[in-house]
Amino acid sequence: MLNWIRRRLPAPTRPPKRIFVLGGGGSRGACTVGVLRALLEAGIRPDGVVGCSSGAFNAAALAWKPELETIERLALVWRSIRNRDLFNRNPLRMALRYAQSHNSFFDSRYLRALAARHLPPTFADLAIPCAIIATNLTRARKEVFTTGSLPDAVAASSAIPGVFNPFRIDGDEFVDGAAADNAGLGEAVAMGATSIIVIDNSTTNPRRPLSSRNLTGVLAQSLQILLGQRMMEEYQRYAQQAQITLLMPNIEFGTEGTNFSQVERLIDESYRRAHAFLRGGGLGLDGQVEPGIHCLLPAWNRTGLTLAAGD
């Protein structure tokens, strides 16, 4: 059982540095777009970003130009993705793909093509620092990309094991960063963060019934529990080193991570929840987002449920 402690760290003696940490969740990464829009409208902008899995794409786009215009373009990209683009479930095609790869049903090269179409070619083209987390299968370790090819890093971070084939870079094979570290708080601290805003899409309502009781549904729910627990542990680990605001927009609604048919709803609902939270007390007198763990509930219900917050 987590021990929720109300705390606010002393004001930093150095200039504050705000880092956004953007989690994944497949199609639920669309929730991040809505929350980012609300944050930027409130004047909350990052000095650097960390991204993992589908959050890597969001992070790279935001780091390119951390402006509202970028969020609007990002929303258009998310709305343009169709299930058939990422997951062509034709049985013959899937069988052929598996026979060719022996490790996946879908091709991670699409992830790279999507990133190359909408992002700059290298990290050097970004306006603010960006770190992208992937899992190096070849060397059995977490890998953090901060230089080199941006589309390669995004594809490596987003290749869900067993779904997409590992993405190869310089002879090493990479899969989804969440396999090693979906939180990214350590990377934010290493970037010099005094304030960290995390958007976590891994947590779902524990009272919500499984969307499916077959093998896929059970595995997906088990993974959500694992990722959510890891995030809470990382929050406790780093809460003494930086002011951390953990925003969870995916409470009581959401879809399977491979379902892109509800992207527009996820963006719009997450925006409404984050906007209501910020207007309803989520911003402190200093104009900063209140630290703590905030479950963003529907505006008609509450503006949010805070589990841990500063005094």
N, C-alpha and C positions, 0 to 999 in steps of 0.2 A: 504494500500500500504506500503510495507516495505521501510524503509529509509536506503539505503545502505551507510555505513560509512566506509571509508578507515581508518584502524587503525592497529597498531602493538603495543602490550603491551611492557612495559619496560622489559629488560632482567631479568629473575628471579634471586634472590639472593641465592636460594638453588639449589642443583643439579637438573637439569631438569628431569621430569618424563613424558614419553610419553605413553598415553593410546589410544588404538584403540577401537572405538565403531563400532560394526558391526550390521547393520540393517537386517531385514528379507525380506519379499516379496515372500515367497513360493519358487517357482522354480527360481525366480529372485535373490535369494541368491547366485546362481552360479556366478553372476556378481562379487560378493565380492572376489571369488577365483582368478579371473583374476587380479583384482586390487591389492590384497595382493601379488601376484607373482611379479608384477612390483615394488611394494614398497620394498619388501625384496631384490630384485635384486639391487635396488639403495642403499641398506644398511640401510633402514629405518625399524627398528624393535621396537616392543612395550615392555614397562616395565609392562604392564598389559592390560587386554582386558575386554570389556563389550559386551554381546551379547543378542539379543532379537529375538524370533521367529526362522526362519531358520538360522538367524545370531548366535543363541546360539550354534548350532552345529559347525559352522565355528570358533567361539570364543574359544570353548572348545578344538578343534583340534589345533588351533594356540597356545593356552596357554600350551598345553602339550609339544610341541617342536616348539618354534618360529623360524623355519628354512625353507629354500626353499624346502627341502626334504618333509617336512610336507605338503606344498602347493601342491606338485605333487601328493602325496597320496590322499589329499583332493579332487583334481580334478578327480581322478579315482573313488572315492566314488560317487561324484555327477554324473559322466557320467554313473554309473552303475544303477542309480535309473530309474525305468520305471513307466509310468503313472499307469499301472495296479497294481504295487506294493503298491502305496499309495492310489489310487482311482480306485478300481475295480467297474466299472460302470454297471455291470450286474444288470438289473432292479430288478430281483428277490432277488439277494444278498443285494442290497441297501434297498429294502422293508423289508427284514427280519431283517437287521441291525437296521433300524429305529424302527421296531416293538419291538425289544429287548431293545433298549436304550431310545427311545422316545425323543432323543435330537441330533442325528447325523446319518450320513450315512456311516461313516468310523471309524475304530477302532484306537484310539491313542496308543494302545499297539505296533503297528508297529513302531511308532516313537521311542518308548523306545528301541525296539529290534535293530533298526538301530543304535542308539547311543551306545548301549551296545556292538555291534559288532565292532565298529570302534574307540571307545574312552576308556580311562581308567575308572576304576570303581568309583573313588572318586576325589573330588577337591584336596585332599592332594597329589595326584599323578602328579599334574600339575607343570610345571617349573616356571610359573609366575602367579600372582594373576588373578582371573577370576570372574566376576560377571554376573549372568544370570538372566534376568528379566522375570517374569511371572505374570499372573493376578490371584489372589486368589478369585474365585467366592464365596466360602463359607463365607469369611470374608470381601468381597467387597473392596479389596485393592490391591495395587501393592506389589509383593513379590520379593525380591532379594536374590537369592541363591549364597552363597559363600563357603559353606561347605556341606558335606554329599554326597549323591549319584549323580554322574554327569549325568548318563543316565536319571534318574528321573527328574532332573532339566531341561535337554534339552527337554524331552517329554512334561513337563508341560509348557514350554515356547513356544512350537511349535504347540499346539493343537488348531487349528483354530476353533473358535466357530461356531457351526452349521454344520461344516464339520466333524471334529473329536469329539468324546465324550470327556468331561473334563477328565483330567488325575488326578487320586487320589493319594495323598501322606498324610499319617498319618491322614486319615479321612477328609481332605480338598480336594476340587476339584479345579483344575487349568486349565486355558485356555491361549491362545496366549498372550504373554507379551505386544504385540502392543495394546491390548485393554486398557491397563493402561498407558503404556509409551513406544513408539517405538524408542525414541531418545536415552535415556541412558546417556545424557550429565551430569546430576546431579550425577549419580553414578561415572562417570569418575572423576569429581571434588572431590567427597568424597574420592576417592582413592588417592588423592593428585596430580592429573594431572596438569602439567604446560603447556603441549602440548597435544592436542586431535586431532586425525585423525578419522573422521567419514566417513564410506562408507554407503551411503543411496541409497537404490534401490526402494524407494517408489515413487519417482517423475518420471513422464512420460511427454512426449511432449504434451502440451495442444492443439496443432494444429493437433495432430494425431487423426483421427476419432475413435470412440468407436469400439473395436473389435467385440462387439455384442450390439445390441440395445434391447435385451431382459432383463428380470428382473435381471439375474445374471450379465450381462455386466454393467448395470446401477449401481448396488450396488458396483461392483468391482471398477468402475471408481470413484464413490463417496468416497469410502474408501481411494483410492489413494490421492484424493484431501485433505481429512481430515488429513492423515498421513503426507503429504508434508507440509501442513500449520503448523501442530504441530512442525515439525522439524525446520521450519524457526523461530517460536516463541522461541523454546528452544535455537537456535543459538543466537538470540539476548539477551536472558536472561543470558547466561553464557559467552558471548564474552568478558566481562570485567574481568573474573576470570581465563581464560586460553587462550592460543593461540589455536584457533580452525580452522582446515582445514576440510571443508565439501566437499567430493568428490561424485559426482552424475554421475555414469556411464550409467544409464538407460535412457538417453535422446535419443529420436528418434528411439529407437529400444527396443525390449523387448517382452515378451509374458505374457499371463495370468499366475497368480501365481500357478495355478494347472496344467500347461502344462510343462512336463519335457522332451518333445521331442526335445527341442532346447538348452539343457544345454551346449553342446559342443560349439555351436555358441556364447552363452552368455559369457562363460569363455574366449574364444579366442578374441572376439571383445572387451570385457572390458579390457583385458590385453593390446591389441594394443592401445586403447585410453589412458589408464593410463601411459603406457610406453612413448607414444608420448607427453603427458602432462608433464611428469617429465623431459624429454629431451628438451622440448621446452620452458623451463623457470619455470616449476613448482618447481624446487629446487632452494633455495636461495643460496647466496654465502657462507652461513654457513653450507650448506649441508642439511638443513632442508626443509621440504615441506612448501611452502608458505601458510600462513593462509588465509582464505577467503572461499567463496562459489564458487566451480569450477564445472561447467557442462562439462563433458568430451564428446566432439564431435568426429565424425570420423576423423581419421588422415588425410584423403584426403581433409577434409573440413577445420577444424582448430584443433589445439591441445587442445583447450578448450575455454570455455567462462567463464570468471571470473566476478561474480556479486559483490563480496566484497573481498578486499584483503588488505594486509598490505602495508604500505608505504615503 
